[in-house]
Amino acid sequence: MSIVTVGDMMSRDPVSVAPGCALPDAARLMNRMGIRSLLVKDQDTFVGIVTGTDLANQIIAAAEGDSPDAPRTVGDIMSSPMLTVEQGAPLRTASEEMVRHHVRHLVVTLHGNPVGIISARDLLDPEVDVPGAIPFWPNHLLKEVVAALLTIGVMMALVVLSPAPMLHEADPFSTPNHIKPEWYFLAAYQFLIFADIFRPLGEWAPKVLGVAIMGLVTVIMVLLPFLDRNPDRTPRKRPISMLFGISCTLAFIGFTLWGHFS
């Protein structure tokens, strides 16, 4: 297994501005280009780095109460000298340097020349293949599924071989109204009662469709993170996922309250 290097994960072609660039202009540039840091270049020499956090803190401070000597350019707030890491260094080296210096960005250099920027967020990329780690998909997920199935298998074997004395099987369609499950099962219980609207389709419909619909929603909730490949994690840019999650949450709350007060 090849070792992941800083060059594999860095953001290439870093954008630079002059030290005299105004803070609002730098913020607009970062927003327009979708980046989180800027190099500061004085003529032909890179002299520092400024991040989105640096800009946000200064703009907020200025909005709350500006003073005559408040920083107004990137040269006033840049981190200098720049903290660097070589492009061919292992990814772990970048992580150690960030922790040692309490920073979230490093300038990546090749033979002393800046060629990119690596951030703490880059180190958390789920597709990074770290030696010795277990990839979440499919290795880790399948391992957990196998462990869960084995646990369920052992429990079922104990139930079959050594069953506990039980009364008649409970049926949500014939259970007295004064008997209700705990709140965390109340939504599912009430939905099965609600599924009686499917009875015109046949005596089988309420139970089969009631259980099938809840099972389908559960399967979608489990698979949605794998089916939704949108790399942007901003909620407003994930309308389908957000709408589905909010709808499921409201449905759960609604059926729980309905079951409680019915």
C-alpha positions in Angstrom: 0.0 0.0 0.0 1.5 3.4 -1.1 1.9 6.1 1.5 -0.4 9.1 1.0 1.7 12.3 0.7 0.9 15.9 1.3 1.0 16.4 -2.5 -1.8 13.9 -3.0 -4.3 15.9 -0.8 -3.2 19.6 -1.2 -5.1 22.3 -3.0 -3.0 23.2 -6.0 -2.3 26.6 -7.7 -2.7 28.7 -4.5 -4.2 32.2 -5.1 -2.1 35.1 -3.9 -2.8 38.8 -3.1 -0.6 41.8 -2.3 -0.1 42.9 1.3 -2.1 46.0 0.6 -5.2 44.1 -0.4 -8.2 45.4 1.6 -9.8 42.8 3.9 -13.3 43.0 2.2 -11.7 42.5 -1.2 -9.8 39.5 0.0 -13.0 38.0 1.6 -14.9 38.5 -1.7 -12.1 36.9 -3.7 -12.1 33.8 -1.4 -15.9 33.5 -1.6 -15.9 33.9 -5.4 -13.2 31.2 -5.9 -14.5 28.9 -3.2 -11.2 28.8 -1.3 -10.3 29.1 2.4 -6.9 30.8 2.3 -4.8 33.2 0.4 -1.0 33.6 0.1 0.4 37.1 0.5 2.9 38.0 -2.1 5.1 41.2 -2.0 6.3 41.7 -5.6 8.0 38.3 -6.3 8.3 37.0 -2.7 5.7 35.1 -0.7 5.6 36.7 2.7 2.6 35.2 4.5 -0.7 33.5 4.5 -4.2 34.7 5.5 -7.2 32.4 6.1 -10.9 32.7 6.0 -11.0 32.6 9.8 -8.6 35.5 10.0 -10.7 37.6 7.7 -14.0 36.7 9.4 -12.7 37.6 12.8 -11.4 41.0 11.7 -14.5 41.9 9.7 -16.7 40.9 12.7 -14.6 43.0 15.0 -14.7 46.0 12.7 -18.5 45.7 12.5 -18.9 45.6 16.3 -16.8 48.8 16.7 -14.0 50.0 14.4 -11.1 51.9 15.7 -8.6 54.2 13.9 -5.8 51.6 14.2 -8.0 48.5 13.2 -6.4 46.2 10.6 -7.5 47.1 7.1 -5.3 45.0 4.8 -4.2 41.4 4.6 -0.7 42.5 5.4 -1.9 43.6 8.8 -3.3 40.2 9.8 -1.3 37.7 7.8 0.6 34.9 9.4 4.3 35.5 8.7 6.6 33.8 8.1 4.6 31.0 6.5 4.6 27.5 8.0 5.5 25.1 5.2 5.7 21.4 4.5 7.3 19.6 1.6 5.1 18.2 -1.1 6.5 14.7 -0.8 6.2 14.5 3.0 3.8 11.9 4.4 0.4 13.2 5.3 1.1 12.4 8.9 3.9 15.1 8.9 1.4 17.8 7.9 -0.9 16.7 10.7 1.9 16.8 13.3 3.0 20.3 12.1 -0.5 21.6 12.4 -0.8 20.3 16.0 2.6 21.5 17.0 2.0 25.1 15.8 -1.8 25.2 16.5 -2.7 26.1 12.9 -5.1 24.7 10.3 -3.3 25.6 7.1 0.2 24.9 5.8 1.9 26.1 2.6 3.1 23.2 0.5 6.5 23.7 -1.1 8.5 22.0 -3.8 12.2 22.8 -3.6 11.3 25.8 -1.5 8.7 27.2 -3.9 5.0 27.3 -2.8 2.9 24.9 -5.0 -0.2 24.4 -2.9 -1.9 24.6 0.4 -3.1 21.8 2.7 -5.7 22.4 5.4 -7.0 20.4 8.4 -10.1 19.7 6.4 -8.1 18.0 3.7 -6.7 15.6 6.3 -10.3 14.5 7.1 -11.1 13.5 3.5 -13.0 10.2 3.8 -11.2 8.9 0.7 -7.8 9.2 2.2 -6.2 5.7 2.2 -4.2 5.8 5.4 -1.9 2.7 5.9 -3.3 0.4 8.5 -6.7 2.0 8.6 -9.9 0.1 7.6 -11.8 1.9 4.8 -15.4 2.6 5.9 -16.8 1.4 2.6 -17.1 -1.5 2.1 -14.7 -3.0 4.6 -15.7 -1.4 7.9 -19.4 -1.4 7.1 -19.4 -5.1 6.1 -17.5 -6.0 9.2 -20.0 -4.2 11.4 -22.9 -5.9 9.5 -21.4 -9.3 9.9 -20.9 -8.7 13.7 -24.6 -7.5 14.0 -25.9 -10.6 12.1 -23.8 -12.9 14.3 -25.2 -11.3 17.4 -28.8 -11.5 16.1 -28.1 -15.2 15.1 -27.0 -16.0 18.6 -30.0 -14.3 20.1 -32.4 -16.2 17.8 -30.7 -19.5 18.6 -31.2 -18.8 22.3 -34.9 -17.9 21.8 -35.5 -21.1 19.8 -33.6 -23.5 22.0 -34.6 -21.9 25.3 -37.7 -19.9 24.9 -39.1 -17.8 27.8 -42.7 -18.3 28.7 -44.8 -15.8 26.9 -48.5 -14.9 26.5 -50.3 -14.5 23.2 -48.6 -12.4 20.6 -49.4 -8.7 20.7 -51.2 -7.2 17.7 -51.4 -3.4 17.2 -54.7 -3.9 15.3 -56.4 -5.5 18.3 -54.5 -4.1 21.3 -56.7 -2.2 23.8 -56.4 1.5 23.5 -55.1 1.9 27.1 -52.1 -0.3 26.4 -49.3 1.5 24.6 -45.6 0.9 24.1 -42.8 3.2 25.4 -42.5 6.6 23.6 -39.6 5.4 21.3 -41.9 2.7 19.8 -45.0 4.9 19.9 -44.5 6.4 16.4 -44.2 2.9 14.8 -47.2 1.6 16.8 -49.4 4.6 15.8 -48.3 4.2 12.1 -49.5 0.6 12.1 -52.8 1.8 13.5 -52.9 4.5 10.8 -52.2 1.9 8.2 -55.7 0.6 8.6 -56.6 3.1 5.8 -55.2 0.4 3.4 -57.9 -2.1 4.5 -60.0 -1.5 1.4 -57.2 -3.2 -0.6 -57.7 -6.4 1.5 -57.3 -7.8 5.0 -53.6 -8.3 4.4 -53.0 -4.6 3.4 -52.7 -2.8 6.8 -50.1 -5.1 8.2 -48.1 -5.7 5.1 -48.1 -2.1 3.8 -47.7 -0.6 7.2 -44.5 -2.7 7.9 -43.2 -2.3 4.4 -43.5 1.5 4.3 -41.6 1.8 7.6 -39.0 -0.7 6.4 -38.5 1.2 3.2 -38.1 4.5 4.9 -35.5 3.0 7.2 -33.6 1.4 4.3 -33.5 4.8 2.5 -32.2 6.6 5.6 -29.4 4.0 5.9 -28.5 4.1 2.2 -28.9 7.8 1.5 -25.4 8.8 2.6 -24.0 6.2 0.1 -26.4 7.2 -2.7 -26.0 11.0 -2.3 -22.5 11.6 -3.8 -22.7 15.4 -3.6 -19.3 16.5 -2.1 -20.7 19.8 -0.9 -21.8 19.3 2.8 -23.6 22.7 3.0 -27.2 21.9 4.0 -28.8 24.5 1.6 -27.0 22.7 -1.3 -28.4 19.3 -0.4 -32.2 20.0 -0.7 -33.3 16.4 -1.3 -31.4 15.0 1.7 -32.4 17.8 4.0 -36.1 17.6 2.9 -36.1 13.8 3.4 -34.5 14.1 6.8 -36.8 16.9 8.0 -39.8 15.0 6.7 -38.9 11.8 8.6 -38.2 13.8 11.8 -41.5 15.6 11.6 -43.4 12.4 10.8 -41.8 10.6 13.8 -42.7 13.5 16.1 -46.2 13.7 14.7 -47.0 10.0 15.1 -45.5 10.0 18.6 -47.6 12.8 19.7 -50.7 11.4 18.0 -50.1 8.1 19.7 -49.6 9.8 23.1 -52.8 11.8 23.0 -55.0 9.4 21.1 
